[in-house]
């Protein structure tokens, strides 16, 4: 029997036995970037060895970061040519920025440095933001660090290690939270219950995003975190002009709150520069989308949406992020110009609804097993309007729009037509021939319009594959079950045979 990619994986874990062979050039490049990643991690570990060991011993979620090299390998699995180079560049930039932020967090963490005057001074210059509020507003305080509070203990670990959320979700349920709530707010609540949030910051800006589950868990978090906080409420019906004045006033109130607690005046020139950089980052993303509309879509796979989320939320307005974007676009542009596609594409798919964090490399499996290339994803399309920097009011209006179309918010709020109409438009725009529809079983909002998706696809004659998942909880729907949903659809509806039969069924439940 011909060997396939699954033969590279260890039984029960899905962890690679050895590095993937991609031809001489791509294998050498991939290995060099893997070494570069280890250089970033070793440099970080050695910079504050005692502090970092304390963090690993204090916080359960820190163990997830130890597996990051294996996570990056999974995200790059099957990638070749420009796609591989773009993925590694994005991921290594992410690693560099995250380790830098973790150093800031742990240096100021009063859990690790109780009674430390140095840590207290550092905390005066740290503003905590709810993770779904893009950090660009904090650029108006150039002497301060704006940290997405739940991003590093919750969101990133849930991507890196599929089992990292389970303990915290169980603690939430033991505390009395319903078992059918979305795993994201349940994970956040569990962290608060376990006192596993770092004790940092001088104040916190919270929000009502993305849903009522997150709003309810905010109450539990605030009790445990104990920081002065202000809610920055984002309008639900963001398509309506009437709500924009309210949205801007909410931002102004948040700025006044931050000025009070940092003791600093807002620097509008710094914000203007950050908005200009963010506009350039967005324009770079527009070019990637345009390239994906060609017959040679170069920027696909899981690294594309992972990087976009991180860029939109954490490093919007960062010069280093823009430099990485421009570098990646040069790489992608060269491949499109050559007219070569180093991957087998049978189907061009639109992936809709929120992806499963516990199976972040699902896109790679789709391509390797069935030749399904994810040319466009809903989670990738947010914060796309350029910000008018001609005045303070226009900037705040632009930032309000960025918040209203934030991650997991752009399509799930604004009215059902936003979620529906954009799907059919993207299907035509990207010349797709099928839809992968994630059925996040704990999301009540999107679940309410599942029938409308089915009716719309049937009316238009579009093959639509429903894939069940539970965002961050691998105990509800496993990776294997997600793959089986696709397998059954491809065999019975699409009448296809797999590109790589070894990947149709394998066990990776014990995998990171």
N, C-alpha and C positions, 0 to 999 in steps of 0.2 A: 504494500500500500504506500502511495506517495506521501511523504512527510509534509506537514503543513506548519503554520505558525503556532498552533496549540502544542506542538511537540517541544517548543521552546519553554513551555510553562511547567512549573512544578505541580504535581498532583495536589488537589484540594486548595491550593493557594493562588494559582495564576501568577506567581512571581517568576520572573525570568530565570532560567538556569544559567544562561550566559547572554552576552550581548547579541543583538540581532544583526545578521549579515545583510547589508544593503548595497553591495558592490564596494569596490575599493574606496572611491572618493567619498561616498556618503557615510560609509562605516568609519573612516578615519575622521571625518568632520564630526560625526556624532560622538565619537570617543573623546575628541579634543574638547568638545563643549561639556561633556560629562565631567572631564577633569577640571574644566573651568568652574563648574558648579561646585565641585568639592573644594576648590580653592576659595570660593566665596564662603562656604560653610565653615571651613577650617579657620579662615581669617576671623570670622565672626566669633567662633567658639573660643579662640585664643585671645581675643581682645579683652574679654572680661570673664576669665575661666571660672572664678569662684561664684560670681553673680549668675552665670549661665547654669552652672550645676545646681545652685539653689533653686533656680526657676524650674528646672526639670524635676527636682524633688518636690517642689511645692505644688506644681500644677499638672494634673493628669493629662490635660490636652497637649502639653509640651512634648509628650512622647510621640505624637503624630508627626512633628517636624523632623524627628530622627529618620523617618522613612521617606523624606522628600525626594531623594535621588531616585528611588524606585518609582515614585509617583511621576516624576518628569519622564522617566523611561516609558511608562505606560501612555502618557499623553503624546509621546512622539512615535509610538509603535506604528510601523507600517509607512511612516512618512519618508519621502524621497525628495531630492532636488531642492527647489526653492521652498516648498512646504516644510521640509525638515529644518532648513536654515532659519526660516521665519519663526518656527516654533521654538527652537533652541534660543534664539535671540530674545524673544518675548519672555520665555520662562527664566532665563538667567538674569534678565533685568528685574523680573519680579522677585527672584531670590535675593538679589542685591538690595532692593528697596525694603523688602520684608525684614531681612536681618538688621538693617539699619534702624528700622522702626522698633523692632524687638529690643535693641540695645537702649533706645530712648525709654521704652516702657519699663524695662527692668531696672534701669538706673534710677528711675523715679518711684518705683513701686514700694510703697510703705509696708507691704506684706514681707518683702525681702529685706528692707532696710528700716525696721521700726526705730523711731526716734532719731533718724538721720537728718541733720540740718541741710546737708547737700541735697538729699532727695526732696525735702520740703521746698527748697528753692527751685529745683527743677520743675516741680508740680505747678508752681506759679506761672510757668510758661507753657503749660499743656492744656489745650482745650479738647474735650472729648465730644465727639459727634456720634449720633446714632449711625450705625454702619450703612444705612440706606440713604443717608444725606451726603451727597458728594461734598468732598472737603474743600471745594474751591472758595467757599465763603470765608474760611479761615485764612486765606492768603492775604486778607486785609490786616493781619497781625503778623508781619514778617519775622518778628523776634520770637514768635511762639510756634509750637508744634501742634498741628491739628490731627488728632488720632481717631480713627473710626473704632469706637470702643469695643464692639463685638466682633469686628473683622478678624482679629488675630487669635482670640481664644475660641471662637465659634466657627465662623464661616470657612476660613482657610483649612483648619483641621478636618472639617467635614468633607472637604474635597480630597485631601491628602490620604486620609485613613477612613475607610467606610464605616468602621465600627466605633470611631471616636464619639459620635453623638449618643450611642446607645445608653451608656451609663447615666448621662445627664437627662435624657428623656425619661428614663425609669425613675429618677429622683423626682422629676416634675409630677409624674403620675402618682408616686407614693405620697407626695405633698397634697394631692387632691385635684390636679388638673385633669381634664377629660383625656382619655386615651386617643380620641379621634381628632385632636387638634393638630394643626400643621406642625411637623417636627422642628421647623425653624424657631418659632417662638417658644416651643417646648424646650428645645436645647438651651436657648437663652435663659429661660426661667430656671432650668436645672443648674446652670452655671452660678446663678445668683444664690440659689438655695444652698449649694455646696461651698459658697464663698470662694469660687474659683475665678472671679474676675480680678485682675490686678488693681491695686488701690492707687490710682493715679489721677492727676488733673486738678484744676482749680474750679472747673464748672463743666456742665454738660448740656449740649443741645440735643433734645430728643425730638421725635416726630411721630406722626400717625401713619407711617408707611411700614409695610405695604398694605396691611389689612387689619381687621379688628383683632385677630389673634395676637399680632405684635403690639397693638395698643394695650391689650389686657396684661401682657407679660411685662410691659413697662412699669406697671405698679409694683410688681415683685422685685424687679431690678432696682428701682429707685430706693426701696427700703434698704436693700443690702449695700448699694453703692454709696449712698449718703452724700452725694455731691449736690451743690446748688444746681438746679436745672430749669430749663425753659422749653416748653413744647413749641416746635416750629411746625404748625399745622399746614399741610399741603392739600389744596382743594381736590376733591374727588372728580368733579365734572370739569376736568381741565380743558376741555375743548370749548368751553363757554367763555366769552370775553368778560362777562360780568364778574367773574371770580378773580380776575388778575389784580385788581387794586387790593383786594384782601390778601392775596398771596404776597405782594410786595410789602404790605404793612407787617405781615408776620416776619419777614426777613429783617426789616428795620428793627423790630422789637428784639429779635435775636442778636443783632449787632450791638444794640444798646446794652443788652444783658452781658455780652462778652466784654465790652468796654469796661463795665462796672467791675467784673470779677478778675480781669487781667490788669486793670489799672492803666490801660493803654488806649490811645486814640486810634480810631480806625484809619488805616492808610489806603486811601482810594486809589492812589497811583499804583501801589502794589497789586491791588485787585484788578485794575485795568490791564496791567502786564500779564497777570495770570489768565485773564479772560482771552487775551490775544493768543497766548500760547495754547489754551484749550481750543480755540477756533482752529488753529493750525493742526492740532491733534485730530480734530473732527474731520478736517479736509483730507488728512492722510487716510482716515478711515473710509471716507467716501470713495477715495481712489481704490482701496482694497475691494469695496463692494462692486465697483465698476468692473474690476478685473475678474471678479467671480461670476459676472454675467457673461463672460466669454466662454468659448468652447474649452478653454484651458483654465479652469478655476484654481488659482494657486494657493489661496489663503483659506483652507478649510481644515476640518479636524477640530478637536477639542480646544487646542491652544488659542484658537481665534476668539471664541466667546469667553474663555477664561480671562484672557488678557484684556478684552474690552471691558468686562465688568470691573476688573481691578483698576484699569486706567480711568474709567468714568467715575468711580467712587473715590479711590485713594490718591491717585497721582494726576488728577486733572490740573492743568496749569503748571506742571513740572517740566522744566527745560530738559532734564535727562530723559524723561518719557518721550518727549517730542523727538529728541535725537534718535532714540530707538525706533520710533515710528518711521522716520525718514529713511533710516538704514534698511528696515524691513521692506519698505516700499521699493527701494532700489533693487533689492534681491528679487522680489516678486515680478517687477517690471521686466527684468532681463529674461526671465523664463517665458513670460507671455510673448515678448518680442521674438524669441526663438521659435515659437509655435510648437513647443514640445510639452507633452504632459506625462510626467513620470509615474502615472498611476492608472489603473484600469477602472474606468467609470462606466457602469451600465445604466445607472439611474441618477438623476439630479433631484435631490429631495429638499423640500422646505421642512425644517423641524420647528414645530410650534408648541407653545406653552413652556413653562419653566422646566429646565432639564434636571436630571437626578444628580445631586451632588455626590451621592455614594457610588455613582458610576460615571465619573467625569470623562473617561475615555471611551464612552459608548460610541461616539462618532467614528473613532478609529476602527472599532469592531465592525460597524456597518460597512465601511469601505473595504476592509480586508476580507470579510466573510462574503458579502453580497455585492460588492461594487457599488454601494449607495453612497454618493458623495453629498455631504450636507452643505450645499452652496449658499444657503441663507438660513438664519435661525432667529426666532423671535427674541431670545434673550440677548442677542447681539445688537438689536435695534432699539436704542434708547439715547436720550439726550442729544438728538441730532441737529437741533436748530443752532445756528451760529449766534453768538451774543453780540449785541450792538454796544460797542464801547464808547460811543460818542458822548454819553452823559451818565451820571450816577443812576438816574431813574431807569434809563434804558438797560444798563447793566443788571440792575436788580430785577427788572422784568425778564431779562434773558436767563438769569439764574433761577428765577421762579419757574420758568418753563423747563429748565434742566431738571429741577426737582420733581416737577409734575410728570415728567417722562423718564423717571429714574428706573433703575433695575427692578424688575418684577412689578413695575408700576405703570409703565408706558401703555401697556395693552390691557392690563387687568382692571384699570380704572378709566373713566371717561365715557363709559357707556358700552354696551355690548357690541355696537357697530365698529368700535375701534378694533377690538379683538378679531372680529369677523372680516371686515372689509379689507384690512391690511393684509390678511392671509391670502385672499384671492388675488390682490394686486401683486404681492411678492411672487406668487406662483407664476404669474404671467411674466413679470419683470425679469425673473431669473431663468426663464425657459425650463421650469421644472417639469417632471413627469410623475411625481408622487409626493405625498405628504406623510411625514412621521408626526403623529399627534400624541404628545405625552399626556397621559391621564393621571395626573397627580391626585391620588385617591383621597387625600386629606384637605384638598383645596375646594371649599364649598362654593366659592364665587365662580370659578371657571367650570366646575362640575355642573352648575345650573344651566349652562348653555351648551353642553355636550351634544344634545340633539340638534342644535342649530348648525354645528360643525358638520355633523353627519348628513343633514339635509342639503347643506350647501355643496359638499363634495359630491354627493349623489346627483344633484341637479346639474353640476358642471362636468360630470363624468370623470372625476379625479380619483385615482386610487389613494385611499387614506388608511394608513396602518396605525391602529391605536396601541400604544405601549404603556402599560400600567407601571407606576412607580410611586414612591412616597418621599421624594425629595432627599431627606437626610436619614431615613430610617431603613436600613437594610433588612430588618426583621419582618417588615410588612410584605415587601416585594423584593425578592433577591435579584441580583444581576442576571442570574441564570434564567429566571422567569421573564425578565425584560427581553432577553435575547430570544426566548422561545416565542414570545408574542410576534416578533419579527419573522422568525423562522416559519411559523405556521402561515403567516400572511404571504410571504414570498413563495412558499411551496404551493399553496392552494389558490391564492388570488392571482399572483403575478406569474405563476407557472414557471418559476425560475429554478435553476440548480445553483448551489453555492459556488463561489469562486474558490474558496478554501473550505473543504468539507470538515477539516479537523476543528474548525472554529464554530461549527454549528452547535455542538453541545460539549461543554467542559465545566468543571466545578472550580469556582474561584471564591467560594463563600468565606474561606478563611484568609483571603488575601487582604492586604492593607487597602 
